[in-house]
């Protein structure tokens, strides 16, 4: 069986390395190539690995770097042309934005450096539509976002404080109230959305009540469709413009 396709996160880490070393250094014995291989093996993405010895090993990373050479219009050589469509898309997405590339790579590395957090992220299931989401920061940071949203103790406290202040639990975006519509069945039901942009979320940071907003399932789903760019206020404006 073939090894699993490279995810966006993995390509970002390899691409950041590609822009950090010289072409002649892109071999499997380079300590920095070995380091990226070790980080790739820590990512909470692939649960099944066909061959744990070969999976994202230094030779695999070296091949990916040489694939980038074939994509890179500034590389004066041939490179290896067995690159994927996603390799090409990610390469040109960050072609003139190395700052963003380095930031995201740093976020991913920082997140997986925490072994306990990485174990928790493995437990975060994939959404049915997750593969269709265009999350610039990739799957690891998206899982981190969802992990922050699922702090049961903090969510309970957020609902208690909101209920005490407003006397009801209604969506902060559209005003939907589950209790008002469903009675006892909907009492106390409301989802929490983590407001901190993916570009700013850090693995070791603690979530506060101010980081959360109470939203209905529909609004929450819409926020996640444009998680990189859509804010609470922007979604409110969209709803208002449609009413």
ROLO-817102 format. One record per atom (N, C-alpha, C): residue number from 1; x, y, z; residue in one letter. Coordinates in Angstrom, 1 decimal. Example, Ala and Ser with C-alpha at 12.3 -4.5 7.8 and 13.67 -1.06 7.14 Angstrom:
// ROLO-817102
  num       x       y       z  residuo
    1    13.2    -5.7     7.8        A
    1    12.3    -4.5     7.8        A
    1    13.2    -3.3     7.8        A
    2    12.8    -2.2     7.1        S
    2    13.7    -1.1     7.1        S
    2    12.9     0.0     7.9        S
// end
This chain:
// ROLO-817102
  num       x       y       z  residuo
    1     0.8    -1.2     0.0        X
    1     0.0     0.0     0.0        X
    1     0.9     1.3     0.0        X
    2     0.3     2.3    -0.6        X
    2     1.1     3.5    -0.7        X
    2     1.0     4.3     0.6        X
    3     2.0     5.1     1.0        X
    3     1.9     5.9     2.2        X
    3     0.9     7.0     2.0        X
    4     0.3     7.5     3.1        X
    4    -0.7     8.5     3.0        X
    4    -0.2     9.8     2.4        X
    5    -1.1    10.4     1.7        X
    5    -0.8    11.7     1.0        X
    5    -0.4    12.7     2.1        X
    6     0.5    13.6     1.7        X
    6     1.0    14.7     2.6        X
    6    -0.1    15.7     2.8        X
    7    -0.4    16.0     4.1        X
    7    -1.3    17.0     4.4        X
    7    -0.7    18.4     4.3        X
    8    -1.6    19.4     4.3        X
    8    -1.1    20.8     4.2        X
    8    -0.1    21.1     5.3        X
    9    -0.4    20.7     6.5        X
    9     0.6    21.0     7.6        X
    9     2.0    20.5     7.3        X
   10     2.0    19.2     6.8        X
   10     3.3    18.6     6.5        X
   10     4.0    19.3     5.4        X
   11     3.3    19.7     4.4        X
   11     3.9    20.5     3.3        X
   11     4.4    21.8     3.8        X
   12     3.7    22.5     4.6        X
   12     4.1    23.8     5.2        X
   12     5.4    23.6     5.9        X
   13     5.6    22.6     6.8        X
   13     6.8    22.4     7.5        X
   13     8.0    22.1     6.6        X
   14     7.7    21.3     5.6        X
   14     8.8    21.0     4.6        X
   14     9.2    22.2     3.8        X
   15     8.2    23.0     3.4        X
   15     8.4    24.2     2.6        X
   15     9.2    25.3     3.4        X
   16     8.9    25.4     4.6        X
   16     9.6    26.4     5.5        X
   16    11.1    26.0     5.6        X
   17    11.3    24.7     5.6        X
   17    12.7    24.2     5.6        X
   17    13.4    24.4     4.3        X
   18    12.6    24.2     3.2        X
   18    13.1    24.4     1.8        X
   18    13.7    25.9     1.7        X
   19    12.9    26.8     2.2        X
   19    13.4    28.2     2.1        X
   19    14.4    28.6     3.2        X
   20    14.8    27.7     4.0        X
   20    15.7    28.0     5.1        X
   20    17.1    27.4     4.9        X
   21    17.3    26.5     3.9        X
   21    18.6    25.9     3.7        X
   21    18.9    26.0     2.2        X
   22    20.2    25.7     1.9        X
   22    20.6    25.7     0.5        X
   22    20.2    24.4    -0.3        X
   23    20.1    24.5    -1.6        X
   23    19.7    23.3    -2.4        X
   23    20.6    22.1    -2.1        X
   24    21.9    22.4    -2.0        X
   24    22.9    21.3    -1.8        X
   24    22.7    20.6    -0.4        X
   25    22.0    21.3     0.5        X
   25    21.8    20.7     1.8        X
   25    20.6    19.9     2.0        X
   26    19.8    19.7     0.9        X
   26    18.5    19.0     1.0        X
   26    18.7    17.5     0.8        X
   27    19.5    16.9     1.7        X
   27    19.7    15.4     1.7        X
   27    19.3    14.8     3.0        X
   28    19.1    13.6     3.0        X
   28    18.5    12.9     4.2        X
   28    19.4    12.9     5.4        X
   29    20.7    13.2     5.2        X
   29    21.7    13.2     6.4        X
   29    21.8    14.6     7.1        X
   30    21.2    15.6     6.5        X
   30    21.2    16.9     7.1        X
   30    20.4    16.9     8.4        X
   31    21.0    17.3     9.5        X
   31    20.3    17.3    10.8        X
   31    19.0    18.1    10.8        X
   32    18.9    19.1    10.0        X
   32    17.6    19.9     9.9        X
   32    16.5    19.1     9.2        X
   33    16.9    18.3     8.2        X
   33    16.0    17.4     7.5        X
   33    15.5    16.3     8.5        X
   34    16.4    15.8     9.2        X
   34    16.1    14.8    10.2        X
   34    15.2    15.3    11.3        X
   35    15.4    16.6    11.7        X
   35    14.6    17.2    12.7        X
   35    13.1    17.3    12.2        X
   36    12.9    17.8    10.9        X
   36    11.6    17.9    10.4        X
   36    10.9    16.6    10.3        X
   37    11.7    15.5    10.0        X
   37    11.1    14.2     9.9        X
   37    10.6    13.8    11.3        X
   38    11.3    14.1    12.3        X
   38    10.9    13.8    13.7        X
   38     9.6    14.5    14.0        X
   39     9.5    15.8    13.6        X
   39     8.3    16.6    13.9        X
   39     7.1    16.1    13.2        X
   40     7.3    15.7    11.9        X
   40     6.2    15.2    11.1        X
   40     5.6    13.9    11.7        X
   41     6.5    13.1    12.4        X
   41     6.0    11.9    13.0        X
   41     5.3    12.2    14.3        X
   42     5.3    13.4    14.8        X
   42     4.6    13.8    16.0        X
   42     3.2    14.4    15.7        X
   43     3.0    14.8    14.5        X
   43     1.7    15.5    14.1        X
   43     0.5    14.6    14.4        X
   44    -0.5    15.2    15.1        X
   44    -1.7    14.4    15.4        X
   44    -2.7    14.3    14.2        X
   45    -2.2    13.8    13.1        X
   45    -2.9    13.7    11.9        X
   45    -3.2    12.3    11.4        X
   46    -2.2    11.5    11.2        X
   46    -2.3    10.1    10.7        X
   46    -2.4     9.1    11.8        X
   47    -3.5     8.4    11.9        X
   47    -3.6     7.4    13.0        X
   47    -3.1     6.1    12.5        X
   48    -3.1     5.8    11.2        X
   48    -2.6     4.6    10.7        X
   48    -1.4     4.9     9.8        X
   49    -0.4     4.1    10.0        X
   49     0.8     4.3     9.2        X
   49     1.3     2.9     8.7        X
   50     1.3     2.9     7.4        X
   50     1.6     1.6     6.7        X
   50     2.9     1.0     7.1        X
   51     3.9     1.9     7.2        X
   51     5.3     1.4     7.5        X
   51     5.9     2.5     8.4        X
   52     5.9     2.2     9.7        X
   52     6.3     3.2    10.7        X
   52     7.8     3.6    10.5        X
   53     8.6     2.7     9.9        X
   53    10.0     2.9     9.7        X
   53    10.2     3.9     8.6        X
   54     9.4     3.8     7.5        X
   54     9.6     4.6     6.3        X
   54     8.7     5.9     6.4        X
   55     7.7     5.9     7.3        X
   55     6.8     7.0     7.3        X
   55     7.5     8.3     7.6        X
   56     7.4     9.2     6.6        X
   56     7.9    10.6     6.8        X
   56     9.4    10.5     7.3        X
   57    10.1     9.6     6.9        X
   57    11.5     9.5     7.3        X
   57    12.4    10.6     6.6        X
   58    13.6    10.7     7.0        X
   58    14.5    11.8     6.4        X
   58    14.6    11.7     4.9        X
   59    14.6    10.5     4.4        X
   59    14.6    10.3     2.9        X
   59    13.3    10.8     2.3        X
   60    12.2    10.6     2.9        X
   60    10.9    11.1     2.4        X
   60    10.9    12.6     2.4        X
   61    11.4    13.2     3.5        X
   61    11.5    14.7     3.6        X
   61    12.4    15.3     2.5        X
   62    13.6    14.6     2.3        X
   62    14.5    15.0     1.3        X
   62    13.9    15.0    -0.1        X
   63    13.1    14.0    -0.4        X
   63    12.4    13.9    -1.7        X
   63    11.4    15.0    -1.9        X
   64    10.7    15.3    -0.8        X
   64     9.7    16.4    -0.9        X
   64    10.4    17.8    -1.2        X
   65    11.6    18.0    -0.5        X
   65    12.3    19.2    -0.8        X
   65    12.8    19.3    -2.3        X
   66    13.2    18.1    -2.8        X
   66    13.6    18.1    -4.2        X
   66    12.4    18.2    -5.2        X
   67    11.2    17.9    -4.7        X
   67    10.0    18.1    -5.5        X
   67     9.8    19.6    -5.6        X
   68    10.0    20.3    -4.5        X
   68     9.9    21.8    -4.5        X
   68    10.8    22.5    -5.5        X
   69    12.0    21.9    -5.7        X
   69    12.9    22.4    -6.7        X
   69    12.3    22.4    -8.1        X
   70    11.5    21.4    -8.4        X
   70    10.9    21.3    -9.7        X
   70     9.7    22.4    -9.9        X
   71     9.2    22.8    -8.8        X
   71     8.1    23.8    -8.8        X
   71     8.7    25.2    -8.8        X
   72     9.8    25.4    -8.1        X
   72    10.4    26.7    -7.9        X
   72    10.9    27.3    -9.2        X
   73    10.3    28.4    -9.6        X
   73    10.7    29.1   -10.8        X
   73    12.1    29.7   -10.7        X
   74    12.5    29.9    -9.5        X
   74    13.8    30.6    -9.2        X
   74    15.0    29.6    -9.1        X
   75    14.6    28.3    -9.1        X
   75    15.7    27.3    -8.9        X
   75    16.3    27.0   -10.3        X
   76    17.6    27.1   -10.4        X
   76    18.3    26.9   -11.7        X
   76    18.7    25.4   -11.8        X
   77    17.7    24.6   -12.0        X
   77    18.0    23.1   -12.1        X
   77    16.7    22.4   -12.4        X
   78    16.7    21.1   -12.3        X
   78    15.5    20.3   -12.6        X
   78    14.7    19.9   -11.4        X
   79    15.3    19.3   -10.4        X
   79    14.5    18.8    -9.3        X
   79    13.8    17.6    -9.7        X
   80    12.9    17.1    -8.7        X
   80    12.1    15.9    -9.0        X
   80    10.7    16.3    -9.3        X
   81    10.1    15.8   -10.3        X
   81     8.8    16.3   -10.8        X
   81     7.6    15.4   -10.3        X
   82     7.8    14.6    -9.3        X
   82     6.7    13.8    -8.8        X
   82     6.0    14.5    -7.6        X
   83     5.7    15.8    -7.8        X
   83     5.0    16.6    -6.8        X
   83     3.5    16.5    -7.0        X
   84     2.8    16.9    -5.9        X
   84     1.3    16.8    -6.0        X
   84     0.8    18.2    -6.3        X
   85    -0.5    18.2    -6.6        X
   85    -1.2    19.5    -6.9        X
   85    -1.2    20.3    -5.7        X
   86    -1.3    19.7    -4.5        X
   86    -1.3    20.5    -3.2        X
   86     0.1    21.0    -3.0        X
   87     1.1    20.3    -3.3        X
   87     2.5    20.8    -3.2        X
   87     2.6    22.1    -3.9        X
   88     2.1    22.1    -5.1        X
   88     2.2    23.3    -6.0        X
   88     1.4    24.5    -5.5        X
   89     0.2    24.1    -5.0        X
   89    -0.7    25.2    -4.5        X
   89    -0.1    25.9    -3.3        X
   90     0.4    25.1    -2.4        X
   90     1.0    25.6    -1.1        X
   90     2.2    26.4    -1.4        X
   91     3.0    25.9    -2.4        X
   91     4.3    26.6    -2.7        X
   91     4.0    28.0    -3.2        X
   92     3.1    28.1    -4.2        X
   92     2.8    29.5    -4.7        X
   92     1.9    30.3    -3.8        X
   93     1.2    29.7    -2.9        X
   93     0.4    30.5    -1.9        X
   93     1.4    31.3    -1.1        X
   94     2.5    30.7    -0.7        X
   94     3.5    31.4     0.2        X
   94     4.7    31.9    -0.5        X
   95     4.6    31.9    -1.8        X
   95     5.8    32.3    -2.6        X
   95     6.3    33.7    -2.2        X
   96     5.4    34.6    -2.0        X
   96     5.8    36.0    -1.6        X
   96     5.4    36.3    -0.2        X
   97     5.3    35.3     0.6        X
   97     4.8    35.5     2.0        X
   97     5.5    34.6     3.0        X
   98     6.9    34.7     3.0        X
   98     7.6    33.8     3.9        X
   98     7.4    34.1     5.4        X
   99     7.0    35.3     5.7        X
   99     6.7    35.7     7.1        X
   99     5.5    34.8     7.6        X
  100     4.4    34.7     6.8        X
  100     3.3    33.9     7.2        X
  100     3.7    32.5     7.2        X
  101     4.5    32.0     6.3        X
  101     4.9    30.6     6.2        X
  101     5.7    30.3     7.5        X
  102     6.6    31.1     7.9        X
  102     7.4    30.9     9.1        X
  102     6.5    30.9    10.4        X
  103     5.5    31.8    10.4        X
  103     4.6    31.9    11.5        X
  103     3.8    30.6    11.7        X
  104     3.3    30.1    10.7        X
  104     2.4    28.9    10.8        X
  104     3.3    27.7    11.1        X
  105     4.5    27.6    10.5        X
  105     5.4    26.5    10.8        X
  105     5.7    26.5    12.3        X
  106     6.0    27.7    12.8        X
  106     6.3    27.9    14.2        X
  106     5.2    27.5    15.1        X
  107     4.0    27.8    14.7        X
  107     2.8    27.5    15.5        X
  107     2.6    25.9    15.6        X
  108     2.8    25.3    14.5        X
  108     2.7    23.8    14.4        X
  108     3.7    23.2    15.3        X
  109     5.0    23.6    15.1        X
  109     6.1    23.0    15.9        X
  109     5.8    23.2    17.4        X
  110     5.4    24.4    17.8        X
  110     5.2    24.7    19.2        X
  110     4.1    23.8    19.8        X
  111     3.0    23.6    19.0        X
  111     1.9    22.8    19.4        X
  111     2.3    21.3    19.7        X
  112     3.0    20.8    18.7        X
  112     3.4    19.3    18.9        X
  112     4.6    19.1    19.8        X
  113     5.2    20.2    20.3        X
  113     6.3    20.0    21.3        X
  113     5.7    19.7    22.6        X
  114     4.4    19.9    22.8        X
  114     3.7    19.5    24.0        X
  114     3.1    18.1    23.8        X
  115     3.7    17.1    24.4        X
  115     3.3    15.7    24.1        X
  115     1.9    15.5    24.6        X
  116     1.5    16.0    25.8        X
  116     0.2    15.8    26.4        X
  116    -0.9    16.4    25.5        X
  117    -0.6    17.6    25.0        X
  117    -1.5    18.3    24.2        X
  117    -1.7    17.6    22.8        X
  118    -0.6    17.1    22.3        X
  118    -0.7    16.3    21.1        X
  118    -1.5    15.1    21.2        X
  119    -1.5    14.4    22.4        X
  119    -2.3    13.2    22.6        X
  119    -3.8    13.6    22.6        X
  120    -4.1    14.8    23.2        X
  120    -5.5    15.3    23.2        X
  120    -6.0    15.6    21.8        X
  121    -5.1    16.2    21.0        X
  121    -5.5    16.6    19.7        X
  121    -5.8    15.3    18.8        X
  122    -5.1    14.2    19.1        X
  122    -5.3    13.0    18.4        X
  122    -6.8    12.5    18.6        X
  123    -7.3    12.9    19.8        X
  123    -8.7    12.5    20.1        X
  123    -9.8    13.3    19.5        X
  124    -9.4    14.5    18.9        X
  124   -10.3    15.3    18.3        X
  124   -10.7    14.7    16.9        X
  125   -12.0    14.3    16.8        X
  125   -12.4    13.7    15.5        X
  125   -12.5    14.7    14.4        X
  126   -12.5    14.2    13.2        X
  126   -12.6    15.0    12.0        X
  126   -14.0    15.3    11.6        X
  127   -14.3    16.5    11.3        X
  127   -15.6    16.9    10.8        X
  127   -15.9    16.3     9.4        X
  128   -17.2    16.0     9.1        X
  128   -17.5    15.5     7.8        X
  128   -17.0    16.3     6.7        X
  129   -17.1    17.7     6.9        X
  129   -16.7    18.6     5.9        X
  129   -15.3    19.1     6.0        X
  130   -14.5    18.5     7.0        X
  130   -13.2    19.1     7.3        X
  130   -12.2    19.1     6.1        X
  131   -12.3    18.1     5.3        X
  131   -11.4    18.0     4.1        X
  131   -11.7    19.1     3.1        X
  132   -12.9    19.7     3.2        X
  132   -13.3    20.8     2.3        X
  132   -12.9    22.2     2.8        X
  133   -12.6    22.2     4.1        X
  133   -12.3    23.5     4.7        X
  133   -11.0    24.0     4.2        X
  134   -10.9    25.3     3.9        X
  134    -9.7    26.0     3.5        X
  134    -9.1    26.7     4.7        X
  135    -8.5    26.0     5.6        X
  135    -7.9    26.5     6.8        X
  135    -6.4    26.8     6.5        X
  136    -6.0    28.0     6.4        X
  136    -4.6    28.3     6.0        X
  136    -3.6    27.7     7.0        X
  137    -4.0    27.7     8.3        X
  137    -3.0    27.1     9.3        X
  137    -2.9    25.6     9.3        X
  138    -3.9    24.9     8.6        X
  138    -3.8    23.5     8.5        X
  138    -4.6    22.8     9.6        X
  139    -4.5    21.4     9.5        X
  139    -5.3    20.6    10.4        X
  139    -4.9    20.6    11.9        X
  140    -3.6    20.7    12.1        X
  140    -3.2    20.7    13.5        X
  140    -3.7    21.9    14.3        X
  141    -3.6    23.1    13.7        X
  141    -4.1    24.3    14.4        X
  141    -5.6    24.3    14.5        X
  142    -6.2    23.7    13.4        X
  142    -7.7    23.6    13.5        X
  142    -8.1    22.7    14.6        X
  143    -7.4    21.6    14.8        X
  143    -7.8    20.7    15.9        X
  143    -7.5    21.4    17.2        X
  144    -6.5    22.2    17.3        X
  144    -6.2    23.0    18.5        X
  144    -7.4    23.9    18.8        X
  145    -7.9    24.6    17.8        X
  145    -9.0    25.5    17.9        X
  145   -10.2    24.7    18.5        X
  146   -10.5    23.6    17.9        X
  146   -11.7    22.8    18.4        X
  146   -11.4    22.3    19.8        X
  147   -10.2    21.9    20.2        X
  147    -9.9    21.5    21.5        X
  147   -10.1    22.6    22.5        X
  148    -9.8    23.8    22.2        X
  148   -10.0    25.0    23.0        X
  148   -11.5    25.2    23.3        X
  149   -12.3    24.9    22.2        X
  149   -13.8    25.1    22.3        X
  149   -14.4    24.0    23.2        X
  150   -13.8    22.9    23.4        X
  150   -14.4    21.8    24.1        X
  150   -14.0    21.6    25.5        X
  151   -13.6    22.7    26.1        X
  151   -13.3    22.7    27.6        X
  151   -14.6    22.8    28.3        X
  152   -15.1    21.6    28.8        X
  152   -16.4    21.5    29.4        X
  152   -16.6    22.4    30.6        X
  153   -15.6    22.4    31.4        X
  153   -15.7    23.3    32.6        X
  153   -15.8    24.7    32.3        X
  154   -15.0    25.2    31.4        X
  154   -15.0    26.6    31.0        X
  154   -16.3    26.9    30.2        X
  155   -16.8    26.0    29.4        X
  155   -18.0    26.2    28.7        X
  155   -19.2    26.3    29.6        X
  156   -19.2    25.5    30.7        X
  156   -20.3    25.6    31.7        X
  156   -20.3    26.9    32.4        X
  157   -19.1    27.4    32.7        X
  157   -19.0    28.7    33.4        X
  157   -19.4    29.8    32.5        X
  158   -19.1    29.7    31.2        X
  158   -19.5    30.7    30.3        X
  158   -21.0    30.8    30.2        X
  159   -21.7    29.7    30.1        X
  159   -23.1    29.7    30.0        X
  159   -23.8    30.2    31.3        X
  160   -23.2    29.8    32.4        X
  160   -23.7    30.3    33.7        X
  160   -23.7    31.8    33.9        X
  161   -22.5    32.3    33.5        X
  161   -22.3    33.8    33.5        X
  161   -23.3    34.5    32.6        X
  162   -23.4    34.0    31.4        X
  162   -24.3    34.6    30.4        X
  162   -25.7    34.6    30.8        X
  163   -26.2    33.4    31.4        X
  163   -27.5    33.3    31.8        X
  163   -27.8    34.2    33.0        X
  164   -26.9    34.3    33.9        X
  164   -27.0    35.2    35.0        X
  164   -27.2    36.7    34.6        X
  165   -26.4    37.1    33.5        X
  165   -26.4    38.4    33.1        X
  165   -27.6    38.8    32.2        X
  166   -28.1    37.8    31.3        X
  166   -29.1    38.1    30.4        X
  166   -30.4    37.4    30.6        X
  167   -30.4    36.5    31.5        X
  167   -31.6    35.7    31.9        X
  167   -32.0    34.7    30.8        X
  168   -31.2    34.4    29.9        X
  168   -31.5    33.4    28.8        X
  168   -30.2    33.1    28.1        X
  169   -30.2    31.9    27.4        X
  169   -29.1    31.5    26.5        X
  169   -29.5    31.7    25.1        X
  170   -29.1    32.8    24.5        X
  170   -29.4    32.9    23.0        X
  170   -28.1    33.2    22.3        X
  171   -28.2    32.8    21.0        X
  171   -27.0    32.9    20.1        X
  171   -26.6    34.4    20.1        X
  172   -25.3    34.6    20.3        X
  172   -24.8    36.0    20.3        X
  172   -24.8    36.6    18.8        X
  173   -25.0    35.8    17.8        X
  173   -25.0    36.2    16.5        X
  173   -26.4    36.4    15.9        X
  174   -27.2    35.4    16.0        X
  174   -28.6    35.5    15.4        X
  174   -29.7    35.6    16.4        X
  175   -29.4    35.3    17.7        X
  175   -30.4    35.4    18.7        X
  175   -31.2    34.2    18.9        X
  176   -30.9    33.1    18.3        X
  176   -31.7    31.8    18.4        X
  176   -31.6    31.3    19.8        X
  177   -32.7    30.9    20.4        X
  177   -32.8    30.4    21.8        X
  177   -33.4    29.0    21.7        X
  178   -32.6    28.0    22.1        X
  178   -33.0    26.6    22.0        X
  178   -34.2    26.3    23.0        X
  179   -34.1    26.9    24.2        X
  179   -35.1    26.7    25.2        X
  179   -36.5    27.3    24.7        X
  180   -36.4    28.5    24.1        X
  180   -37.6    29.1    23.6        X
  180   -38.3    28.3    22.5        X
  181   -37.5    27.6    21.7        X
  181   -38.1    26.8    20.6        X
  181   -38.4    25.4    21.0        X
  182   -37.6    24.8    21.8        X
  182   -37.7    23.4    22.1        X
  182   -38.2    23.1    23.6        X
  183   -38.3    24.1    24.4        X
  183   -38.7    23.9    25.7        X
  183   -37.6    23.2    26.6        X
  184   -38.0    22.3    27.5        X
  184   -37.1    21.7    28.4        X
  184   -36.0    20.9    27.6        X
  185   -36.4    20.4    26.4        X
  185   -35.4    19.7    25.6        X
  185   -34.2    20.5    25.2        X
  186   -34.4    21.8    25.0        X
  186   -33.3    22.7    24.6        X
  186   -32.8    23.5    25.7        X
  187   -33.2    23.3    27.0        X
  187   -32.7    24.1    28.1        X
  187   -31.2    23.9    28.3        X
  188   -30.5    25.0    28.4        X
  188   -29.1    25.0    28.7        X
  188   -28.2    24.6    27.5        X
  189   -28.9    24.4    26.3        X
  189   -28.1    24.0    25.2        X
  189   -27.6    25.3    24.4        X
  190   -26.3    25.3    24.1        X
  190   -25.7    26.4    23.3        X
  190   -24.3    26.0    23.1        X
  191   -23.7    26.2    21.9        X
  191   -22.4    25.9    21.7        X
  191   -21.4    27.1    22.0        X
  192   -20.2    26.7    22.2        X
  192   -19.1    27.8    22.4        X
  192   -18.2    27.9    21.3        X
  193   -17.9    29.1    20.8        X
  193   -17.0    29.3    19.7        X
  193   -15.8    30.0    20.3        X
  194   -14.6    29.5    19.9        X
  194   -13.3    30.1    20.3        X
  194   -13.0    31.3    19.4        X
  195   -13.0    32.5    19.9        X
  195   -12.9    33.7    19.0        X
  195   -11.5    34.0    18.6        X
  196   -10.5    33.5    19.3        X
  196    -9.1    33.9    19.0        X
  196    -8.8    33.4    17.5        X
  197    -8.3    34.3    16.6        X
  197    -8.0    33.9    15.3        X
  197    -7.0    32.8    15.3        X
  198    -7.1    31.9    14.3        X
  198    -6.1    30.8    14.2        X
  198    -4.7    31.3    14.1        X
  199    -4.5    32.4    13.5        X
  199    -3.1    33.0    13.4        X
  199    -2.5    33.4    14.7        X
  200    -3.4    33.5    15.7        X
  200    -2.9    33.9    17.0        X
  200    -2.9    32.8    18.1        X
  201    -3.6    31.7    17.8        X
  201    -3.7    30.7    18.8        X
  201    -2.4    30.0    19.1        X
  202    -2.1    29.7    20.4        X
  202    -0.9    29.1    20.7        X
  202    -1.2    27.8    21.6        X
  203    -0.3    26.8    21.4        X
  203    -0.6    25.6    22.1        X
  203    -0.6    25.6    23.6        X
  204     0.3    26.4    24.2        X
  204     0.4    26.5    25.6        X
  204    -0.5    27.5    26.3        X
  205    -1.2    28.3    25.5        X
  205    -2.0    29.4    26.1        X
  205    -3.2    28.8    26.7        X
  206    -3.8    29.5    27.7        X
  206    -5.0    29.1    28.4        X
  206    -6.2    29.9    27.8        X
  207    -7.3    29.2    27.7        X
  207    -8.5    29.8    27.2        X
  207    -9.2    30.5    28.4        X
  208    -9.7    31.8    28.1        X
  208   -10.4    32.5    29.2        X
  208   -11.9    32.6    28.7        X
  209   -12.7    33.1    29.6        X
  209   -14.2    33.2    29.3        X
  209   -14.3    34.3    28.1        X
  210   -13.5    35.3    28.1        X
  210   -13.6    36.3    27.1        X
  210   -13.2    35.8    25.7        X
  211   -12.5    34.6    25.7        X
  211   -12.1    34.1    24.4        X
  211   -13.3    33.3    23.7        X
  212   -14.4    33.1    24.5        X
  212   -15.5    32.3    24.0        X
  212   -16.8    33.2    23.7        X
  213   -17.5    32.7    22.7        X
  213   -18.8    33.3    22.4        X
  213   -19.8    32.2    22.4        X
  214   -21.1    32.5    22.8        X
  214   -22.1    31.5    22.7        X
  214   -22.9    31.6    21.4        X
  215   -22.9    30.5    20.7        X
  215   -23.5    30.6    19.3        X
  215   -24.3    29.3    19.1        X
  216   -25.3    29.4    18.2        X
  216   -26.1    28.3    17.9        X
  216   -25.3    27.4    16.9        X
  217   -25.8    26.2    16.7        X
  217   -25.1    25.2    15.9        X
  217   -24.9    25.7    14.4        X
  218   -26.0    26.4    13.9        X
  218   -25.9    26.9    12.5        X
  218   -24.8    28.0    12.4        X
  219   -24.9    29.0    13.3        X
  219   -23.9    30.1    13.2        X
  219   -22.5    29.5    13.4        X
  220   -22.4    28.5    14.3        X
  220   -21.1    28.0    14.6        X
  220   -20.5    27.3    13.4        X
  221   -21.4    26.6    12.6        X
  221   -20.9    25.9    11.4        X
  221   -20.5    26.9    10.4        X
  222   -21.2    28.0    10.3        X
  222   -20.8    29.0     9.3        X
  222   -19.5    29.7     9.6        X
  223   -19.3    29.9    10.9        X
  223   -18.0    30.5    11.4        X
  223   -16.8    29.6    11.0        X
  224   -17.0    28.3    11.1        X
  224   -16.0    27.3    10.8        X
  224   -15.7    27.2     9.3        X
  225   -16.7    27.6     8.5        X
  225   -16.5    27.5     7.1        X
  225   -15.5    28.5     6.6        X
  226   -15.4    29.6     7.3        X
  226   -14.4    30.7     7.0        X
  226   -13.6    31.1     8.2        X
  227   -13.1    30.1     8.9        X
  227   -12.4    30.2    10.2        X
  227   -11.2    31.2    10.2        X
  228   -10.6    31.3     9.0        X
  228    -9.4    32.2     8.9        X
  228    -9.8    33.6     8.9        X
  229   -11.0    33.9     8.4        X
  229   -11.3    35.3     8.2        X
  229   -12.6    35.8     8.7        X
  230   -13.6    35.0     9.0        X
  230   -14.9    35.4     9.4        X
  230   -15.1    35.6    10.9        X
  231   -15.4    36.8    11.3        X
  231   -15.5    37.1    12.8        X
  231   -17.0    37.1    13.2        X
  232   -17.3    37.1    14.5        X
  232   -18.6    37.2    15.0        X
  232   -19.4    38.4    14.4        X
  233   -18.7    39.5    14.4        X
  233   -19.4    40.8    14.0        X
  233   -19.6    40.7    12.5        X
  234   -18.7    40.1    11.7        X
  234   -18.9    40.0    10.3        X
  234   -20.1    39.1     9.9        X
  235   -20.2    38.0    10.7        X
  235   -21.4    37.1    10.4        X
  235   -22.7    37.8    10.8        X
  236   -22.7    38.6    11.9        X
  236   -23.9    39.4    12.2        X
  236   -24.3    40.3    11.1        X
  237   -23.3    40.9    10.5        X
  237   -23.6    41.8     9.4        X
  237   -24.2    41.1     8.2        X
  238   -23.7    39.9     7.9        X
  238   -24.2    39.1     6.8        X
  238   -25.7    38.7     7.1        X
  239   -26.0    38.3     8.3        X
  239   -27.4    38.0     8.6        X
  239   -28.3    39.2     8.5        X
  240   -27.8    40.3     9.0        X
  240   -28.6    41.6     9.0        X
  240   -28.8    42.0     7.6        X
  241   -27.9    41.8     6.7        X
  241   -28.0    42.3     5.3        X
  241   -29.0    41.4     4.6        X
  242   -29.2    40.2     5.1        X
  242   -30.1    39.2     4.4        X
  242   -31.6    39.3     4.9        X
  243   -31.7    40.0     6.1        X
  243   -33.1    40.1     6.7        X
  243   -33.8    41.3     6.2        X
// end
